[in-house]
Amino acid sequence: MVLQRLIEGLRDKDIGPLLGLTTRSVTRIVLEICDKLNARTRTQAACILVSEQKAGMDWDNVTERTVTPR
């Protein structure tokens, strides 16, 4: 999932082949994630995701419903 790879610090061009997506699709998904989290950067988004995961929020289910590749 893009979220997990984002947290791991991978670049869009590295995430794409792992998930069978184009780099452009990954970039769009990351931008949508940042927008939904009100994060200015992918690093800030990753920090928010990690803190929410520690708090018990299940972001996998949330983003699978709201962020889909086109």
A tleap script that builds the chain and sets N, CA, C and O, in Angstrom:
source leaprc.protein.ff14SB
mol = sequence {
  NMET VAL LEU GLN ARG LEU ILE GLU GLY LEU
  ARG ASP LYS ASP ILE GLY PRO LEU LEU GLY
  LEU THR THR ARG SER VAL THR ARG ILE VAL
  LEU GLU ILE CYS ASP LYS LEU ASN ALA ARG
  THR ARG THR GLN ALA ALA CYS ILE LEU VAL
  SER GLU GLN LYS ALA GLY MET ASP TRP ASP
  ASN VAL THR GLU ARG THR VAL THR PRO CARG
}
set mol.1.N position { 0.838 -1.174 0.000 }
set mol.1.CA position { 0.000 0.000 0.000 }
set mol.1.C position { 0.892 1.250 0.000 }
set mol.1.O position { 1.958 1.272 0.615 }
set mol.2.N position { 0.436 2.265 -0.690 }
set mol.2.CA position { 1.204 3.498 -0.833 }
set mol.2.C position { 1.530 4.106 0.530 }
set mol.2.O position { 2.644 4.584 0.746 }
set mol.3.N position { 0.576 4.092 1.437 }
set mol.3.CA position { 0.804 4.695 2.760 }
set mol.3.C position { 1.990 4.074 3.477 }
set mol.3.O position { 2.844 4.783 4.011 }
set mol.4.N position { 2.041 2.766 3.488 }
set mol.4.CA position { 3.134 2.090 4.183 }
set mol.4.C position { 4.471 2.416 3.538 }
set mol.4.O position { 5.462 2.654 4.229 }
set mol.5.N position { 4.495 2.427 2.217 }
set mol.5.CA position { 5.743 2.744 1.502 }
set mol.5.C position { 6.156 4.194 1.734 }
set mol.5.O position { 7.343 4.508 1.813 }
set mol.6.N position { 5.162 5.070 1.841 }
set mol.6.CA position { 5.437 6.482 2.143 }
set mol.6.C position { 6.092 6.595 3.517 }
set mol.6.O position { 7.072 7.321 3.686 }
set mol.7.N position { 5.552 5.881 4.489 }
set mol.7.CA position { 6.105 5.892 5.838 }
set mol.7.C position { 7.527 5.331 5.845 }
set mol.7.O position { 8.376 5.788 6.610 }
set mol.8.N position { 7.779 4.344 4.996 }
set mol.8.CA position { 9.112 3.746 4.907 }
set mol.8.C position { 10.127 4.685 4.241 }
set mol.8.O position { 11.329 4.423 4.269 }
set mol.9.N position { 9.642 5.772 3.646 }
set mol.9.CA position { 10.531 6.759 3.054 }
set mol.9.C position { 10.875 6.514 1.595 }
set mol.9.O position { 11.798 7.132 1.066 }
set mol.10.N position { 10.143 5.618 0.937 }
set mol.10.CA position { 10.424 5.342 -0.463 }
set mol.10.C position { 9.953 6.481 -1.358 }
set mol.10.O position { 9.011 7.201 -1.026 }
set mol.11.N position { 10.616 6.631 -2.487 }
set mol.11.CA position { 10.247 7.639 -3.475 }
set mol.11.C position { 9.118 7.099 -4.350 }
set mol.11.O position { 8.915 5.888 -4.448 }
set mol.12.N position { 8.390 8.015 -4.982 }
set mol.12.CA position { 7.279 7.613 -5.852 }
set mol.12.C position { 7.736 6.624 -6.918 }
set mol.12.O position { 7.058 5.634 -7.188 }
set mol.13.N position { 8.895 6.901 -7.523 }
set mol.13.CA position { 9.363 6.027 -8.606 }
set mol.13.C position { 9.778 4.645 -8.090 }
set mol.13.O position { 9.894 3.704 -8.874 }
set mol.14.N position { 10.002 4.519 -6.784 }
set mol.14.CA position { 10.304 3.211 -6.203 }
set mol.14.C position { 9.030 2.492 -5.742 }
set mol.14.O position { 8.962 1.263 -5.760 }
set mol.15.N position { 8.036 3.261 -5.336 }
set mol.15.CA position { 6.777 2.695 -4.872 }
set mol.15.C position { 5.989 2.102 -6.041 }
set mol.15.O position { 5.417 1.018 -5.921 }
set mol.16.N position { 5.962 2.804 -7.153 }
set mol.16.CA position { 5.169 2.387 -8.312 }
set mol.16.C position { 5.370 0.936 -8.722 }
set mol.16.O position { 4.408 0.167 -8.744 }
set mol.17.N position { 6.599 0.544 -9.049 }
set mol.17.CA position { 6.812 -0.842 -9.475 }
set mol.17.C position { 6.458 -1.877 -8.402 }
set mol.17.O position { 6.024 -2.982 -8.726 }
set mol.18.N position { 6.640 -1.526 -7.150 }
set mol.18.CA position { 6.304 -2.461 -6.075 }
set mol.18.C position { 4.809 -2.753 -6.010 }
set mol.18.O position { 4.394 -3.847 -5.626 }
set mol.19.N position { 4.006 -1.761 -6.389 }
set mol.19.CA position { 2.556 -1.889 -6.280 }
set mol.19.C position { 1.858 -2.009 -7.627 }
set mol.19.O position { 0.629 -2.057 -7.693 }
set mol.20.N position { 2.640 -2.056 -8.701 }
set mol.20.CA position { 2.046 -2.162 -10.030 }
set mol.20.C position { 1.369 -0.886 -10.489 }
set mol.20.O position { 0.397 -0.930 -11.244 }
set mol.21.N position { 1.880 0.255 -10.035 }
set mol.21.CA position { 1.330 1.562 -10.392 }
set mol.21.C position { 2.378 2.365 -11.141 }
set mol.21.O position { 3.574 2.101 -11.022 }
set mol.22.N position { 1.928 3.343 -11.913 }
set mol.22.CA position { 2.869 4.257 -12.543 }
set mol.22.C position { 3.348 5.267 -11.504 }
set mol.22.O position { 2.683 5.497 -10.494 }
set mol.23.N position { 4.493 5.858 -11.761 }
set mol.23.CA position { 5.021 6.898 -10.871 }
set mol.23.C position { 4.023 8.037 -10.763 }
set mol.23.O position { 3.822 8.601 -9.687 }
set mol.24.N position { 3.408 8.367 -11.869 }
set mol.24.CA position { 2.428 9.459 -11.891 }
set mol.24.C position { 1.232 9.147 -10.978 }
set mol.24.O position { 0.751 10.023 -10.260 }
set mol.25.N position { 0.756 7.893 -11.010 }
set mol.25.CA position { -0.354 7.498 -10.135 }
set mol.25.C position { 0.043 7.600 -8.672 }
set mol.25.O position { -0.733 8.075 -7.842 }
set mol.26.N position { 1.250 7.154 -8.357 }
set mol.26.CA position { 1.727 7.218 -6.974 }
set mol.26.C position { 1.829 8.673 -6.535 }
set mol.26.O position { 1.414 9.012 -5.427 }
set mol.27.N position { 2.367 9.524 -7.375 }
set mol.27.CA position { 2.490 10.948 -7.051 }
set mol.27.C position { 1.123 11.546 -6.760 }
set mol.27.O position { 0.965 12.300 -5.800 }
set mol.28.N position { 0.128 11.211 -7.588 }
set mol.28.CA position { -1.221 11.729 -7.397 }
set mol.28.C position { -1.813 11.224 -6.077 }
set mol.28.O position { -2.450 11.981 -5.346 }
set mol.29.N position { -1.600 9.952 -5.785 }
set mol.29.CA position { -2.116 9.382 -4.537 }
set mol.29.C position { -1.467 10.062 -3.330 }
set mol.29.O position { -2.146 10.394 -2.358 }
set mol.30.N position { -0.159 10.265 -3.397 }
set mol.30.CA position { 0.552 10.923 -2.295 }
set mol.30.C position { 0.034 12.350 -2.117 }
set mol.30.O position { -0.149 12.802 -0.987 }
set mol.31.N position { -0.201 13.058 -3.209 }
set mol.31.CA position { -0.743 14.419 -3.113 }
set mol.31.C position { -2.135 14.417 -2.495 }
set mol.31.O position { -2.465 15.305 -1.709 }
set mol.32.N position { -2.957 13.424 -2.846 }
set mol.32.CA position { -4.294 13.320 -2.256 }
set mol.32.C position { -4.217 13.001 -0.766 }
set mol.32.O position { -5.002 13.519 0.029 }
set mol.33.N position { -3.275 12.153 -0.398 }
set mol.33.CA position { -3.079 11.834 1.018 }
set mol.33.C position { -2.685 13.100 1.781 }
set mol.33.O position { -3.238 13.398 2.839 }
set mol.34.N position { -1.726 13.834 1.229 }
set mol.34.CA position { -1.286 15.087 1.869 }
set mol.34.C position { -2.455 16.051 2.013 }
set mol.34.O position { -2.611 16.698 3.048 }
set mol.35.N position { -3.273 16.142 0.974 }
set mol.35.CA position { -4.423 17.041 1.004 }
set mol.35.C position { -5.400 16.623 2.100 }
set mol.35.O position { -5.875 17.469 2.858 }
set mol.36.N position { -5.702 15.344 2.190 }
set mol.36.CA position { -6.652 14.852 3.195 }
set mol.36.C position { -6.141 15.046 4.622 }
set mol.36.O position { -6.920 15.229 5.557 }
set mol.37.N position { -4.819 15.002 4.768 }
set mol.37.CA position { -4.222 15.164 6.094 }
set mol.37.C position { -3.858 16.615 6.397 }
set mol.37.O position { -3.388 16.920 7.494 }
set mol.38.N position { -4.071 17.507 5.439 }
set mol.38.CA position { -3.651 18.905 5.554 }
set mol.38.C position { -2.152 19.003 5.806 }
set mol.38.O position { -1.693 19.843 6.580 }
set mol.39.N position { -1.402 18.140 5.147 }
set mol.39.CA position { 0.053 18.135 5.279 }
set mol.39.C position { 0.665 18.901 4.106 }
set mol.39.O position { 0.212 18.773 2.968 }
set mol.40.N position { 1.675 19.682 4.386 }
set mol.40.CA position { 2.333 20.447 3.330 }
set mol.40.C position { 3.349 19.624 2.548 }
set mol.40.O position { 3.618 19.904 1.380 }
set mol.41.N position { 3.908 18.612 3.195 }
set mol.41.CA position { 4.917 17.778 2.549 }
set mol.41.C position { 4.623 16.308 2.803 }
set mol.41.O position { 3.853 15.963 3.700 }
set mol.42.N position { 5.248 15.441 2.000 }
set mol.42.CA position { 5.077 13.998 2.196 }
set mol.42.C position { 5.700 13.559 3.518 }
set mol.42.O position { 5.238 12.600 4.137 }
set mol.43.N position { 6.743 14.255 3.949 }
set mol.43.CA position { 7.356 13.935 5.239 }
set mol.43.C position { 6.391 14.255 6.371 }
set mol.43.O position { 6.245 13.469 7.308 }
set mol.44.N position { 5.737 15.399 6.289 }
set mol.44.CA position { 4.751 15.758 7.308 }
set mol.44.C position { 3.595 14.761 7.290 }
set mol.44.O position { 3.099 14.379 8.350 }
set mol.45.N position { 3.161 14.337 6.118 }
set mol.45.CA position { 2.093 13.343 6.016 }
set mol.45.C position { 2.515 12.033 6.674 }
set mol.45.O position { 1.735 11.421 7.403 }
set mol.46.N position { 3.743 11.607 6.418 }
set mol.46.CA position { 4.242 10.360 7.013 }
set mol.46.C position { 4.265 10.471 8.536 }
set mol.46.O position { 3.909 9.522 9.234 }
set mol.47.N position { 4.679 11.617 9.045 }
set mol.47.CA position { 4.704 11.818 10.505 }
set mol.47.C position { 3.302 11.750 11.093 }
set mol.47.O position { 3.097 11.154 12.151 }
set mol.48.N position { 2.342 12.356 10.415 }
set mol.48.CA position { 0.951 12.316 10.870 }
set mol.48.C position { 0.451 10.873 10.866 }
set mol.48.O position { -0.197 10.429 11.814 }
set mol.49.N position { 0.755 10.159 9.805 }
set mol.49.CA position { 0.305 8.767 9.699 }
set mol.49.C position { 0.894 7.898 10.797 }
set mol.49.O position { 0.195 7.076 11.390 }
set mol.50.N position { 2.178 8.080 11.066 }
set mol.50.CA position { 2.826 7.286 12.120 }
set mol.50.C position { 2.195 7.599 13.472 }
set mol.50.O position { 1.906 6.688 14.248 }
set mol.51.N position { 1.980 8.879 13.758 }
set mol.51.CA position { 1.392 9.239 15.054 }
set mol.51.C position { -0.037 8.719 15.172 }
set mol.51.O position { -0.454 8.300 16.252 }
set mol.52.N position { -0.790 8.740 14.073 }
set mol.52.CA position { -2.157 8.228 14.093 }
set mol.52.C position { -2.172 6.712 14.245 }
set mol.52.O position { -3.035 6.163 14.930 }
set mol.53.N position { -1.219 6.034 13.607 }
set mol.53.CA position { -1.134 4.580 13.757 }
set mol.53.C position { -0.857 4.216 15.206 }
set mol.53.O position { -1.428 3.262 15.734 }
set mol.54.N position { 0.019 4.975 15.846 }
set mol.54.CA position { 0.315 4.725 17.256 }
set mol.54.C position { -0.911 4.954 18.128 }
set mol.54.O position { -1.055 4.338 19.184 }
set mol.55.N position { -1.789 5.840 17.683 }
set mol.55.CA position { -3.008 6.136 18.428 }
set mol.55.C position { -4.127 5.140 18.104 }
set mol.55.O position { -5.206 5.194 18.694 }
set mol.56.N position { -3.860 4.240 17.170 }
set mol.56.CA position { -4.831 3.205 16.855 }
set mol.56.C position { -5.714 3.469 15.654 }
set mol.56.O position { -6.623 2.683 15.384 }
set mol.57.N position { -5.478 4.551 14.920 }
set mol.57.CA position { -6.275 4.839 13.735 }
set mol.57.C position { -5.889 3.884 12.619 }
set mol.57.O position { -4.702 3.661 12.382 }
set mol.58.N position { -6.869 3.318 11.932 }
set mol.58.CA position { -6.629 2.375 10.848 }
set mol.58.C position { -6.691 3.113 9.513 }
set mol.58.O position { -7.735 3.134 8.862 }
set mol.59.N position { -5.580 3.714 9.106 }
set mol.59.CA position { -5.535 4.503 7.880 }
set mol.59.C position { -5.661 3.653 6.635 }
set mol.59.O position { -6.090 4.160 5.598 }
set mol.60.N position { -5.302 2.366 6.695 }
set mol.60.CA position { -5.424 1.514 5.523 }
set mol.60.C position { -6.864 1.483 5.027 }
set mol.60.O position { -7.119 1.637 3.833 }
set mol.61.N position { -7.790 1.286 5.935 }
set mol.61.CA position { -9.197 1.229 5.544 }
set mol.61.C position { -9.724 2.586 5.103 }
set mol.61.O position { -10.510 2.670 4.159 }
set mol.62.N position { -9.309 3.626 5.764 }
set mol.62.CA position { -9.775 4.970 5.417 }
set mol.62.C position { -9.338 5.336 4.008 }
set mol.62.O position { -10.165 5.759 3.200 }
set mol.63.N position { -8.068 5.184 3.698 }
set mol.63.CA position { -7.574 5.631 2.417 }
set mol.63.C position { -7.935 4.700 1.277 }
set mol.63.O position { -8.036 5.156 0.138 }
set mol.64.N position { -8.133 3.419 1.532 }
set mol.64.CA position { -8.556 2.523 0.462 }
set mol.64.C position { -9.937 2.931 -0.048 }
set mol.64.O position { -10.234 2.753 -1.229 }
set mol.65.N position { -10.766 3.464 0.809 }
set mol.65.CA position { -12.096 3.906 0.387 }
set mol.65.C position { -12.063 5.265 -0.264 }
set mol.65.O position { -12.896 5.556 -1.123 }
set mol.66.N position { -11.113 6.114 0.124 }
set mol.66.CA position { -11.161 7.508 -0.322 }
set mol.66.C position { -10.115 7.870 -1.364 }
set mol.66.O position { -10.300 8.841 -2.097 }
set mol.67.N position { -9.031 7.128 -1.453 }
set mol.67.CA position { -7.972 7.433 -2.410 }
set mol.67.C position { -7.781 6.212 -3.291 }
set mol.67.O position { -7.266 5.184 -2.851 }
set mol.68.N position { -8.209 6.341 -4.555 }
set mol.68.CA position { -8.059 5.210 -5.460 }
set mol.68.C position { -7.319 5.641 -6.716 }
set mol.68.O position { -7.521 6.758 -7.194 }
set mol.69.N position { -6.467 4.781 -7.258 }
set mol.69.CA position { -5.755 5.134 -8.489 }
set mol.69.C position { -6.717 5.246 -9.654 }
set mol.69.O position { -7.703 4.514 -9.734 }
set mol.70.N position { -6.424 6.164 -10.551 }
set mol.70.CA position { -7.263 6.329 -11.752 }
set mol.70.C position { -6.645 5.627 -12.918 }
set mol.70.O position { -7.199 5.650 -14.017 }
savepdb mol mol.pdb
quit
